[in-house]
Amino acid sequence: MKILLHACCAPCLMAPYKNLSESHDITVFWYNPNIQPYREYLRRLRTFREYTQKIGVKVIEDLSYPLEDWLYKASILSRKSNVLRCRFCYADRLFKTAKKAKDLGMDAFTTTLLLAPYQKHEMVKEIGGSIASRVGIKFYYEDMRKWFDESEKMARNAGIYRQGYCGCVFSEADRYWRDKI
């Protein structure tokens, strides 16, 4: 099966790519306008490129970065709830991945967002299925959390930069600022 695998970062890509590529033809897709500030985006992109080039992965990059539009929508939703903000973020990236996979004639799409235990796993799964129906392409679901420790170990052993928050400035604030002072 030809699968377009959305990657949120290099550390989260490592074990899913290794395991999925054993039985599927995987192309990796970078689209992450949620990562802020821009210097952090560039650092994660650079790490992603270094890793994917090193292992010879097929990669497609969408480097669009609609910061103002993304922040506007995310901030409005954040005022209502963090859950809505995360839903918007997941849906944005999964929709773009599904459309790209469909345009390329692939069989399915999926995401490394299914790896980290701190992501809203069931929400990602539900959104992926919903988008698959709308776009007309299969959402390949696998509970990748079983590979989380493996991915963490691979990243540490490779000396890969591992970020401390999901990506947006709101998640950075939740991680480093809120209730910390």
Summary of the structure (lengths in Angstrom):
residues: 181
radius of gyration: 15.5
end to end distance: 49.4
largest distance: 50.4
contacts: 572
relative contact order: 0.20
helix: 59%
strand: 12%
